[in-house]
Amino acid sequence: MNANRAAEQVARESYGRVLALLASRTKDVAAAEDALSEALLAALTQWPREGVPANPVAWLMTASKRRLLDARRRHDVREAAAATIELELATLDQQAEVGVPDERLRLLFVCAHPAIDAEARTPLMLQTVLGLDAERIASAFCVAPKTMGQRLWRAKAKIRDAGIAFDVPEVSELAERVSFVHEAIYAAFGTSWDDAAEGADGAGDLAREAIWLAEVLSGLLPDEAESKGLLALMLLSEARRQARRSPTGAYVPLKEQDLARWDLAMLHEGERRLAEASRLQKLGPFQLEAAIQSLHVARRRDGRRDDALLVQLYDGLLQLAPSLGVQVARAAAIGASNPRAGLEALDGIDDARTQTHQPWWATRAGLLRGLGRLDEAGQAFERAAGLTSDDAVRRWLLAQR
C-alpha cells in the first residue's frame, strides 16, 4: 500500500481510538491531540522513506507516547507527576501490539459531560473522535473558525482543569449522559440538512460523519436501544437525500420522489437497525421517529397506507418527547385520511409559536386545499413560503399556491 495512503487510512480508522487511549492516560485531550498530530506528520515523512510498519497503529501509539513524554519534560512537570504519567503511558506499547483497546466510548461521554458547554459538545465529539479540524467544524455550524477554535480550546481546558473522569457513567447517570451523546450526534446530522438547504458543498459529509459516530456508539453500547434507533432514523432519512432535489435543484416532495435515486442498501440497513432496537424492548423517541420514517418509506414504495398506525406512532412520540413539530406532524397524519379532523387538530395546538412556524402553515395549506377552501389554502401557502429559508422549498410552495 502507498505510504501516504496507509497514513491516511490509519488516521481515518484509528484516530479516535488512539486519541481516546492517550487522553484517558494523560487526562489532557489537547496534549494528546498535539502528540497524535505530530506522530501522523512523522508517519507521512518516515513511512515513504522507511516503509509502512507491520503494525501502523502500534507505531502511531508509540510515536505519540514519546512526544507526550517529551512535551511533559520540556514543560518542567514535577518529577512525581512525570513519573505517574510515564507509568500510565508505559502500558501503551504492549496494548498497541495486541490491539488498541477501544476507549472511544469513554471519550464520547467525556465530551457529553454536563460541565461542558452544550454548544461545544457536538463539535468536540466531531474533532476528538473523528478528527475533523476546527475550520471544517466551524463551517458546518456557521461559526467563525476563530470562535470555534476558542470554544473547543475552552472545552478541552475544562476537561483537564476540572479533572473530568474518563469513565463510562454509573448506571444511575448513564441515561442522562447517553442522551447528551444522542442529541449531539443528531444535531450534527441536522446541521447537514441545513447545509443542504443552503446549497453548501459537501453538505452530506457531516451527515455521514454523524452516522459513523452513531455506528460507533451502537457498537460500543450493544444493549442501548435508543442508540440503534438513532442510527436507524438517520439511515432511513439519509437514504433519500438525493431524491429530495431534482437534477436541477428543485424540491421534490416524498410522494413524487424518483425511487431509483433512493439508496436501497442504506434503507435496508436502517430497517435492520430498527428491528434490532425493537427486539431490546426499550422504546424511546428515536425509535418512534425511525418507525415513522419506515412507514413513510413503505407507503411510497409499496403503496401501503396505514394512517391509523402513523397517528399512533405520533401519539407515542408526543408522550415521550412532546414538541410543536410533533403536534403539527400528528395533525398532518390525521389529515391524510380526514382533512377536517386534521385541521381541527392543527387549530387545537395551544402554542403561540404556530404563527411563525413554517411547517404549521404548510400543513394548514395542504389541509385547506383538501377541504376545497382554495383561497385560504393559497394564503397559507404564501405565508409558509415567506417563512422558509430554503429557496427550493419556497419555489415549490409558491407553485402550490
N, C-alpha and C positions, 0 to 999 in steps of 0.2 A: 504493500500500500504506500502511496505517496506520503512522504513525511509530513508535509503541511496538512494534507487531508487527515492523516492519523491524529495530528494535534487537534484539528478542528473537531473530529469525531469524539475524542476523549473529553474535550471541553464540553461538547453538547450533551454527551451521555452521562458524564460523571461529575460535572461542575458542582451541582447541588449536593451530591453525596460527599465529595471531598471537602467542600466548604463547610458543610454541616458538621463533619467529623472534626475538622480543625477548630471551628468555632466552639464546639462543645468542650474541647480540651482547654482552650485559652480563655473562654468566656468573652471574647472580643471579636465580634463579627468583622469590623473594619480591618483589624490587623490580619485576620485570616484571609480576607479578600485581597489585601495587598500582597500577601505572601503567595497566594494562589495565582494571582495575575502575573507576578514576576516569574513564577515557575512555568506558566504557559508561554511566556515570552522566551524563556530559556529553551523550552521544547522546540519552538519554531526556529531557533538558532542552531541548536545542537543536533536535533534528530535528522535534519537533511545531511549533516556532516558525518554523524556517527552511526546513523541508522536508528530505526524505531526500536525501542526496548521491547523485550519479550512481554513485560507486564507494564504497559504505559501508565496505568492508574497508580501502580506502586511507585513508579519513577516520579510521577507528579506529586504523590503524597510525600515522598522523601525530600524532594526538592523544596516543596512548600515548608516542610518542617524545618529544614536548615535555614531558610530565610526568616522564619518566625524566630528561631533562636538567635540568629544574627541581629535581628531588629531589637530583641529584648536586651541583648548585651550592649548594643550601641546606645540604648536609652538608659543605661545605668540602672537597670532594675535591681532592686535589693537582692542580695545573694540568696536569701531564703526563698523569696518569690521566684527567682530564676530557677532555683533547684526544683521547686514544685512544678513549674512549667515544664522543665526538662523531663521530670518524671512522668508527667501526663503525656508528653509527646513521644516518650521513649517507646510506647506501645504501638505507635502508628506504623512503623516499618513492618512489624510482624503481622499486623492486621491487614495492611495493604497487600502483603504477599499472599494471604489466604483469601482475600476478597474484602473490599471495603464495606464495613457494616453500614447499613442504610440509616443514617441519622436525620434524614430529611423531615421525618415526621416531627422530631423534636424542634427542628428549625422552624417549621411551619407554625407550631404552637408558640414559639418564642415571638415570631412576627405578629401573632394574633393576641399577644398578651394585653390585658386591659390597660397596662401602663403605657403602651404605645399609642400615640395619637391615631384615631380611627382613619384619618386621611392618609396616613403613612403605611397602614398595614398591607394593603394590596400592592403598592409599589415595592415595598420591602420584600414581599414574597417573590415578586417577579424578578427582582435583582438578585437576591441571595440564592433562591432555589433554581431559577432558570438562567441566571447570568445575564439578563438584559441590562444594557447600560442606562445610565440616568437620562441621557438625551432621548433615547428611544421611549423610555417610560414617560418622560415629560411630554413628548409629542402625543402619546396615546391619551394622556389625561388633560391635554390642552393647558399645560402649565409651563412656564419658562424653565429651561434646563437648570439655571442657577437656583431657582426656587425649589425644584425637585431635588437637586443635589443637596441643598441645605436641609430639606425635610428628611431625606434619607440619612444624612450625617447625624442629625439630632436623634433619630430613632436608634441608630447603632450606638451612639453615645449613651442613650438611656439604658439600653441592654447591658452595656459594660458597667456604667456607674451605679445602676440600681441592683446589679448582681442578679438579674433575672435568670432563674434556673433553666438549664437546657434539659427539661424533663417533660414527658407526657403527663398532663394533669391527672390528679386523682379522679376517681370515678365521679365524685361529687362536683368537680369542676369541668369535667370533660364536655358535657353537653353545651355549656355556655361558650367554652373556648373553641370547640369544633364549629359551632355556629358562626363565630367570627371568621374562621377559615373559609367556610362556605360562602359567607357574604362577600369576602374579599375576592374569591375566585369568580363569583358570579358578577361582581362589579367590574372585574376586568373583561369578562365576556360581554357585558352590556356596553362597556366603553367601545368595544369593537363595532357594535351595531351603530353607535353614534357616529363613529368614523366613517362607516359605510354610507350613512345618510348624507354625510358631508362630502362624499366622493374622495376621501383620503386614500392615498396609495397604500397598499398593504393592509387594508382595513381588516382582512381576515387573519392576519398574522397573530394579533393579540388574542383572537378567539381560539386559534389553535393552541397557543400557549396556555390559555385558561383551561382548555380541555385536557391538555397534558398534565397540568397541575392537579386537576380533578382525578385523572387516572392514577397519578402518584398517590394521592390521598386515599383513594378507594383501595388501592393495593396494600397500603400500609395499615388501613383500618378495615379489614375484610368483613367485619360484623356490623359496620356502621351503615345502616340502610340509607340514610339521607345523603351520604357521600355518593352512593351508587345512583340515587335519584337525581342528584345534581348533575352527575355525568350524563345520565340518560337524557335529561332535559336539554343540555347543551348540544349533545349529539343529534337529537331529533330536530333541533332548531337549525343548527349549522348545516345539516344535510340539505336544506332547502335554500341556502343563501343565494346560490347562483340563479335560482329560478325567480327570485323576488324582483329582479330587474330584467327587462328585455335587453337584447343586444344593443339597443340604442340608449339604454339607461332609464327607460320608462318604468314606473312602478307597476307590478303585476300582483293583484290580489290572489289569495290561495286558490280560489275556485277557477282561476284562469291560468294557473302556472303550467308550464311545459314539464311534464313528469320526466321527460328524458334528461332534464337538467338537474334532477334530484340525485343525490349521492346515495344509491341504494345500499351500498355496503355500510355506510355510516348510519343509515336508518335501521338496518338490521342490528347493528351493534348497539344502538340506542335502545331498541326493543329488548335485546338480551340483557342489558344492564338494568332496565326497569323490571324485568322478570326476576332477576337476582335480588333486587331490593324488595320486591313483593314477598319473596319466599322468607325473608327475615321477619316479616310481620311486625314491623315497627314503622307505622305510617307517619309521614311528615309532609310538609308543604311542597318540597321539591319533587317528591314522588307524585303528588297530585298534579302539579304543573306538567310533569313529564307525561302522565297519563292523559291529560288534556291534549297535549301536543300529539300523542299517539292516536287519539281518537280523531283529531283533525286530519292527520295523515291518512288514516284508514278511510275516512269519508271521501276524501279527494281521490284516493287511488282506487277504491273498490266500489264507491257509490253507496256505501252503507251509512245509514243515518240512525243515530240513537240519541235524539235530543234530550230525552229524559235522563240518560246516563250522564250526558255532558253537564246538565244542570246539577245533578247530584254531586259531581266532582267539584263544581264551583261552590256548592253548599258546604262541602267538607273543607275546601280551601278557605272559605270565609270564616269558618270556625277556628282553624289553626293559624291563619295569617291574614286577618281582615285588612283590607285596604280599599281605597277608592277604585283602583284599577280592577280589583277582583269583582267589586259590586257592578261595575259597568260591564265587564265581560259576562257576568252571570245574566244580566238583563239582556244582552245580545243573544246568549244561548236560549233564553226563554223565548225571545222574539223570533228565533229561527223557524218555529212552527206556529207561533201565535204573536204576531206583531203588536196587537193591542195589549196583551199581558206583558210583553217585553217593555213597551213604552211606559206602562204603569209602574213596572219595577224600576225603570230608569228614573222616572219622575219622583219616585218614592225615596231616592237616595238623599239622605239628610246630610249634605256636605256642601258648604259654600264654595268649595273649590271647583265644583262642577262647571261653573260659568266660565272658567278659564282652562278647563280640562279638555284637550283636543279629542281624545277617544270618546268622551261623553257626547260631544257634538256630532262626531262622525257616526256613532251608533244611533243617536237620535235621528239623524238624517235618513239612515237606512230604514229604520222602523217607520218613520213617517211616510217614506216612499211606499213601503209595503202596505200601508193603510190607504194609499191613494191621495194623501194630503200633500200634493206635489209642490205647491207654493211654499209651504212651511219647510218641506224637505230641502228645497233649493236654498232657502235662507240658512238652514242648518249646515248644509254642505259648504256654503260660503264662509260661515263662521268657523267651521272646522279647518278649512283651508287657511284661514288667517292665523290660526293658532299653531300650525306646524312649521318646523324649521327645515323640513325635508322638501326640497323643490319638486322632486318627482312625485311625492305624495300630494303636494299642493296641486300640481297639474292634474293629477287623477281625480281629486275631489272636485275641482272646478269643472272637470269634464262631466262628472256625475250630476253636478248642478244643472 
